Amino acid sequence: MVEKDWSPEQISEHLKVNGELSVSPEWIYQHIYADKRQGGTLHTHLRCQKRRRKRRGSTERRGQIIGRICITERPENVESRSRIGDWEADPVIGRQGGAVLVTLAERKSRFSMIVKAENKTVAAVSAAITKAMVPHAANAHTLTYDNGKEFAYHQRVSDELKAQGFFAHPYHSWEHGLHENTNGLIRQYLPKGKSFDDLTDHEVQIIIDKLNNRPRKCLGFGTPNQVFLDAKSDVALAS
């Protein structure tokens, strides 16, 4: 499948859907790089061929995040998308130093929320997450972040929502692939380099509605809105 230019995520999901082997995208990447070290060519089929640049000095410039819990500790049902309430958080950057958009995507339904933050500071980003998530606190079990220092107040967010935060490994974008995809969809409306400073809440809501009312193949061509609302109703009836 790698030779067909399929991504590790596509391979993993294809095998899962067809009831075959259960392997994570990370395992497939490790297999590809092991093959590369042995002189193999599997890596040539990956879409991104950029070399990883070695950092000088500290191995992690972003600093340590206090209370960081690794994604490997995340419950198994988060990976399986068997319930509603497991979210991924990520910033979408506008012009350098300006406003950013904080995006939150629910893993089972692919339902997305977008909140504008004044800048990428930890205070602004954590406030944006809380603002977006509080109305959905009953359907918030976990949040998964990348390793940006803007998420350093994750424990405050967890306390507010009663939801546990987890962090992906550095440079392992496939561990929060839903957000990679969601942010790519947002870029359809807000290209890289565009300033978000004058973006209104109404304009943001238009983008949210477009994303959540777009049929998705992974949802059997249902929409994130439909799946999210149906799942919320099921949870409410169960309780």
RODREN-578787 format. One record per residue (C-alpha): x negated, y, z; residue in one letter; residue number from 1. Coordinates in steps of 0.05 Angstrom, whole numbers, plus 5000, padded with zeros to 4 digits. Layout:
<sites>
<site east="X" north="Y" up="Z" code="A" pos="NUM"/>
...
</sites>
This chain:
<sites>
<site east="5000" north="5000" up="5000" code="M" pos="1"/>
<site east="4942" north="5047" up="5013" code="V" pos="2"/>
<site east="4919" north="5034" up="4942" code="E" pos="3"/>
<site east="4987" north="5059" up="4919" code="K" pos="4"/>
<site east="4969" north="5127" up="4951" code="D" pos="5"/>
<site east="5020" north="5118" up="5006" code="W" pos="6"/>
<site east="5005" north="5156" up="5070" code="S" pos="7"/>
<site east="4995" north="5118" up="5135" code="P" pos="8"/>
<site east="5061" north="5146" up="5160" code="E" pos="9"/>
<site east="5098" north="5122" up="5098" code="Q" pos="10"/>
<site east="5067" north="5053" up="5105" code="I" pos="11"/>
<site east="5084" north="5048" up="5179" code="S" pos="12"/>
<site east="5157" north="5069" up="5168" code="E" pos="13"/>
<site east="5165" north="5025" up="5107" code="H" pos="14"/>
<site east="5142" north="4964" up="5146" code="L" pos="15"/>
<site east="5187" north="4982" up="5204" code="K" pos="16"/>
<site east="5249" north="4992" up="5160" code="V" pos="17"/>
<site east="5238" north="4926" up="5125" code="N" pos="18"/>
<site east="5228" north="4887" up="5190" code="G" pos="19"/>
<site east="5156" north="4871" up="5175" code="E" pos="20"/>
<site east="5094" north="4887" up="5217" code="L" pos="21"/>
<site east="5099" north="4942" up="5269" code="S" pos="22"/>
<site east="5037" north="4984" up="5262" code="V" pos="23"/>
<site east="5027" north="5057" up="5279" code="S" pos="24"/>
<site east="5001" north="5109" up="5230" code="P" pos="25"/>
<site east="4941" north="5119" up="5277" code="E" pos="26"/>
<site east="4922" north="5045" up="5271" code="W" pos="27"/>
<site east="4926" north="5049" up="5195" code="I" pos="28"/>
<site east="4881" north="5111" up="5195" code="Y" pos="29"/>
<site east="4831" north="5075" up="5240" code="Q" pos="30"/>
<site east="4832" north="5015" up="5192" code="H" pos="31"/>
<site east="4819" north="5062" up="5132" code="I" pos="32"/>
<site east="4760" north="5096" up="5166" code="Y" pos="33"/>
<site east="4731" north="5029" up="5188" code="A" pos="34"/>
<site east="4735" north="5007" up="5116" code="D" pos="35"/>
<site east="4700" north="5072" up="5095" code="K" pos="36"/>
<site east="4642" north="5059" up="5144" code="R" pos="37"/>
<site east="4634" north="4990" up="5112" code="Q" pos="38"/>
<site east="4629" north="5021" up="5043" code="G" pos="39"/>
<site east="4703" north="5011" up="5024" code="G" pos="40"/>
<site east="4744" north="5059" up="4982" code="T" pos="41"/>
<site east="4811" north="5060" up="5018" code="L" pos="42"/>
<site east="4798" north="5131" up="5042" code="H" pos="43"/>
<site east="4797" north="5157" up="4971" code="T" pos="44"/>
<site east="4872" north="5145" up="4968" code="H" pos="45"/>
<site east="4887" north="5193" up="5025" code="L" pos="46"/>
<site east="4918" north="5259" up="5004" code="R" pos="47"/>
<site east="4871" north="5301" up="5046" code="C" pos="48"/>
<site east="4798" north="5289" up="5032" code="Q" pos="49"/>
<site east="4770" north="5347" up="5074" code="K" pos="50"/>
<site east="4709" north="5331" up="5116" code="R" pos="51"/>
<site east="4716" north="5343" up="5190" code="R" pos="52"/>
<site east="4670" north="5399" up="5210" code="R" pos="53"/>
<site east="4628" north="5387" up="5271" code="K" pos="54"/>
<site east="4637" north="5439" up="5325" code="R" pos="55"/>
<site east="4575" north="5468" up="5357" code="R" pos="56"/>
<site east="4570" north="5476" up="5432" code="G" pos="57"/>
<site east="4633" north="5455" up="5469" code="S" pos="58"/>
<site east="4670" north="5396" up="5438" code="T" pos="59"/>
<site east="4736" north="5431" up="5450" code="E" pos="60"/>
<site east="4741" north="5506" up="5441" code="R" pos="61"/>
<site east="4813" north="5510" up="5460" code="R" pos="62"/>
<site east="4798" north="5496" up="5533" code="G" pos="63"/>
<site east="4827" north="5447" up="5581" code="Q" pos="64"/>
<site east="4902" north="5444" up="5593" code="I" pos="65"/>
<site east="4917" north="5431" up="5666" code="I" pos="66"/>
<site east="4963" north="5371" up="5678" code="G" pos="67"/>
<site east="4957" north="5348" up="5606" code="R" pos="68"/>
<site east="4987" north="5278" up="5597" code="I" pos="69"/>
<site east="4964" north="5240" up="5535" code="C" pos="70"/>
<site east="5014" north="5216" up="5483" code="I" pos="71"/>
<site east="4992" north="5144" up="5498" code="T" pos="72"/>
<site east="5031" north="5150" up="5564" code="E" pos="73"/>
<site east="5095" north="5169" up="5528" code="R" pos="74"/>
<site east="5153" north="5119" up="5535" code="P" pos="75"/>
<site east="5160" north="5069" up="5479" code="E" pos="76"/>
<site east="5231" north="5091" up="5463" code="N" pos="77"/>
<site east="5204" north="5158" up="5442" code="V" pos="78"/>
<site east="5165" north="5125" up="5386" code="E" pos="79"/>
<site east="5224" north="5083" up="5365" code="S" pos="80"/>
<site east="5271" north="5143" up="5361" code="R" pos="81"/>
<site east="5323" north="5101" up="5397" code="S" pos="82"/>
<site east="5354" north="5158" up="5435" code="R" pos="83"/>
<site east="5368" north="5232" up="5428" code="I" pos="84"/>
<site east="5328" north="5281" up="5471" code="G" pos="85"/>
<site east="5255" north="5272" up="5450" code="D" pos="86"/>
<site east="5227" north="5336" up="5420" code="W" pos="87"/>
<site east="5164" north="5361" up="5386" code="E" pos="88"/>
<site east="5141" north="5433" up="5395" code="A" pos="89"/>
<site east="5095" north="5472" up="5349" code="D" pos="90"/>
<site east="5081" north="5544" up="5328" code="P" pos="91"/>
<site east="5086" north="5570" up="5257" code="V" pos="92"/>
<site east="5036" north="5626" up="5249" code="I" pos="93"/>
<site east="5051" north="5690" up="5211" code="G" pos="94"/>
<site east="5000" north="5745" up="5201" code="R" pos="95"/>
<site east="4940" north="5742" up="5248" code="Q" pos="96"/>
<site east="4956" north="5773" up="5316" code="G" pos="97"/>
<site east="5030" north="5783" up="5300" code="G" pos="98"/>
<site east="5095" north="5748" up="5317" code="A" pos="99"/>
<site east="5099" north="5672" up="5312" code="V" pos="100"/>
<site east="5156" north="5624" up="5305" code="L" pos="101"/>
<site east="5161" north="5568" up="5357" code="V" pos="102"/>
<site east="5195" north="5508" up="5327" code="T" pos="103"/>
<site east="5226" north="5450" up="5363" code="L" pos="104"/>
<site east="5247" north="5386" up="5327" code="A" pos="105"/>
<site east="5287" north="5329" up="5357" code="E" pos="106"/>
<site east="5257" north="5262" up="5336" code="R" pos="107"/>
<site east="5319" north="5219" up="5326" code="K" pos="108"/>
<site east="5364" north="5269" up="5290" code="S" pos="109"/>
<site east="5310" north="5314" up="5259" code="R" pos="110"/>
<site east="5351" north="5372" up="5287" code="F" pos="111"/>
<site east="5309" north="5436" up="5289" code="S" pos="112"/>
<site east="5308" north="5500" up="5328" code="M" pos="113"/>
<site east="5266" north="5561" up="5313" code="I" pos="114"/>
<site east="5252" north="5618" up="5362" code="V" pos="115"/>
<site east="5212" north="5681" up="5347" code="K" pos="116"/>
<site east="5157" north="5698" up="5397" code="A" pos="117"/>
<site east="5123" north="5765" up="5400" code="E" pos="118"/>
<site east="5055" north="5732" up="5394" code="N" pos="119"/>
<site east="5018" north="5666" up="5405" code="K" pos="120"/>
<site east="5002" north="5679" up="5478" code="T" pos="121"/>
<site east="5018" north="5624" up="5528" code="V" pos="122"/>
<site east="5070" north="5668" up="5563" code="A" pos="123"/>
<site east="5106" north="5686" up="5498" code="A" pos="124"/>
<site east="5107" north="5615" up="5471" code="V" pos="125"/>
<site east="5130" north="5582" up="5536" code="S" pos="126"/>
<site east="5185" north="5634" up="5543" code="A" pos="127"/>
<site east="5208" north="5619" up="5472" code="A" pos="128"/>
<site east="5210" north="5544" up="5485" code="I" pos="129"/>
<site east="5250" north="5554" up="5548" code="T" pos="130"/>
<site east="5299" north="5602" up="5514" code="K" pos="131"/>
<site east="5312" north="5551" up="5459" code="A" pos="132"/>
<site east="5315" north="5489" up="5502" code="M" pos="133"/>
<site east="5355" north="5510" up="5563" code="V" pos="134"/>
<site east="5422" north="5503" up="5527" code="P" pos="135"/>
<site east="5402" north="5433" up="5508" code="H" pos="136"/>
<site east="5370" north="5413" up="5575" code="A" pos="137"/>
<site east="5419" north="5355" up="5583" code="A" pos="138"/>
<site east="5390" north="5326" up="5519" code="N" pos="139"/>
<site east="5317" north="5338" up="5534" code="A" pos="140"/>
<site east="5276" north="5279" up="5560" code="H" pos="141"/>
<site east="5207" north="5293" up="5531" code="T" pos="142"/>
<site east="5169" north="5346" up="5493" code="L" pos="143"/>
<site east="5107" north="5329" up="5452" code="T" pos="144"/>
<site east="5055" north="5384" up="5438" code="Y" pos="145"/>
<site east="4991" north="5390" up="5400" code="D" pos="146"/>
<site east="4930" north="5415" up="5438" code="N" pos="147"/>
<site east="4938" north="5490" up="5428" code="G" pos="148"/>
<site east="4925" north="5531" up="5490" code="K" pos="149"/>
<site east="4991" north="5567" up="5478" code="E" pos="150"/>
<site east="5023" north="5505" up="5510" code="F" pos="151"/>
<site east="4984" north="5512" up="5575" code="A" pos="152"/>
<site east="5047" north="5530" up="5614" code="Y" pos="153"/>
<site east="5078" north="5463" up="5595" code="H" pos="154"/>
<site east="5089" north="5445" up="5668" code="Q" pos="155"/>
<site east="5133" north="5506" up="5678" code="R" pos="156"/>
<site east="5174" north="5486" up="5618" code="V" pos="157"/>
<site east="5180" north="5415" up="5644" code="S" pos="158"/>
<site east="5203" north="5440" up="5712" code="D" pos="159"/>
<site east="5256" north="5484" up="5679" code="E" pos="160"/>
<site east="5283" north="5429" up="5634" code="L" pos="161"/>
<site east="5268" north="5368" up="5677" code="K" pos="162"/>
<site east="5233" north="5340" up="5616" code="A" pos="163"/>
<site east="5163" north="5310" up="5614" code="Q" pos="164"/>
<site east="5111" north="5340" up="5568" code="G" pos="165"/>
<site east="5059" north="5299" up="5529" code="F" pos="166"/>
<site east="5000" north="5319" up="5485" code="F" pos="167"/>
<site east="4976" north="5288" up="5420" code="A" pos="168"/>
<site east="4903" north="5273" up="5411" code="H" pos="169"/>
<site east="4862" north="5330" up="5380" code="P" pos="170"/>
<site east="4862" north="5328" up="5304" code="Y" pos="171"/>
<site east="4913" north="5272" up="5302" code="H" pos="172"/>
<site east="4968" north="5309" up="5264" code="S" pos="173"/>
<site east="5004" north="5244" up="5247" code="W" pos="174"/>
<site east="5021" north="5236" up="5320" code="E" pos="175"/>
<site east="5070" north="5294" up="5313" code="H" pos="176"/>
<site east="5086" north="5282" up="5240" code="G" pos="177"/>
<site east="5158" north="5306" up="5247" code="L" pos="178"/>
<site east="5133" north="5375" up="5261" code="H" pos="179"/>
<site east="5083" north="5374" up="5205" code="E" pos="180"/>
<site east="5142" north="5359" up="5159" code="N" pos="181"/>
<site east="5189" north="5410" up="5192" code="T" pos="182"/>
<site east="5138" north="5466" up="5188" code="N" pos="183"/>
<site east="5127" north="5449" up="5115" code="G" pos="184"/>
<site east="5201" north="5458" up="5102" code="L" pos="185"/>
<site east="5200" north="5525" up="5138" code="I" pos="186"/>
<site east="5143" north="5548" up="5093" code="R" pos="187"/>
<site east="5191" north="5541" up="5035" code="Q" pos="188"/>
<site east="5225" north="5604" up="5062" code="Y" pos="189"/>
<site east="5166" north="5637" up="5098" code="L" pos="190"/>
<site east="5101" north="5627" up="5059" code="P" pos="191"/>
<site east="5033" north="5628" up="5094" code="K" pos="192"/>
<site east="5008" north="5698" up="5106" code="G" pos="193"/>
<site east="5077" north="5729" up="5112" code="K" pos="194"/>
<site east="5086" north="5774" up="5173" code="S" pos="195"/>
<site east="5142" north="5753" up="5221" code="F" pos="196"/>
<site east="5142" north="5819" up="5258" code="D" pos="197"/>
<site east="5204" north="5845" up="5222" code="D" pos="198"/>
<site east="5240" north="5779" up="5217" code="L" pos="199"/>
<site east="5309" north="5785" up="5248" code="T" pos="200"/>
<site east="5345" north="5734" up="5290" code="D" pos="201"/>
<site east="5398" north="5731" up="5235" code="H" pos="202"/>
<site east="5345" north="5714" up="5183" code="E" pos="203"/>
<site east="5316" north="5660" up="5229" code="V" pos="204"/>
<site east="5386" north="5630" up="5239" code="Q" pos="205"/>
<site east="5396" north="5626" up="5163" code="I" pos="206"/>
<site east="5333" north="5583" up="5158" code="I" pos="207"/>
<site east="5355" north="5540" up="5217" code="I" pos="208"/>
<site east="5423" north="5528" up="5184" code="D" pos="209"/>
<site east="5390" north="5509" up="5118" code="K" pos="210"/>
<site east="5345" north="5459" up="5152" code="L" pos="211"/>
<site east="5398" north="5427" up="5196" code="N" pos="212"/>
<site east="5450" north="5422" up="5140" code="N" pos="213"/>
<site east="5403" north="5391" up="5089" code="R" pos="214"/>
<site east="5416" north="5317" up="5077" code="P" pos="215"/>
<site east="5356" north="5274" up="5095" code="R" pos="216"/>
<site east="5339" north="5207" up="5064" code="K" pos="217"/>
<site east="5313" north="5182" up="5131" code="C" pos="218"/>
<site east="5382" north="5195" up="5160" code="L" pos="219"/>
<site east="5419" north="5157" up="5106" code="G" pos="220"/>
<site east="5430" north="5224" up="5073" code="F" pos="221"/>
<site east="5467" north="5250" up="5133" code="G" pos="222"/>
<site east="5446" north="5318" up="5160" code="T" pos="223"/>
<site east="5409" north="5333" up="5225" code="P" pos="224"/>
<site east="5469" north="5372" up="5249" code="N" pos="225"/>
<site east="5515" north="5312" up="5240" code="Q" pos="226"/>
<site east="5468" north="5263" up="5273" code="V" pos="227"/>
<site east="5451" north="5310" up="5331" code="F" pos="228"/>
<site east="5523" north="5327" up="5346" code="L" pos="229"/>
<site east="5546" north="5255" up="5340" code="D" pos="230"/>
<site east="5491" north="5233" up="5387" code="A" pos="231"/>
<site east="5508" north="5288" up="5437" code="K" pos="232"/>
<site east="5581" north="5265" up="5436" code="S" pos="233"/>
<site east="5561" north="5193" up="5449" code="D" pos="234"/>
<site east="5517" north="5215" up="5508" code="V" pos="235"/>
<site east="5574" north="5257" up="5536" code="A" pos="236"/>
<site east="5624" north="5199" up="5531" code="L" pos="237"/>
<site east="5575" north="5151" up="5563" code="A" pos="238"/>
<site east="5566" north="5198" up="5622" code="S" pos="239"/>
</sites>
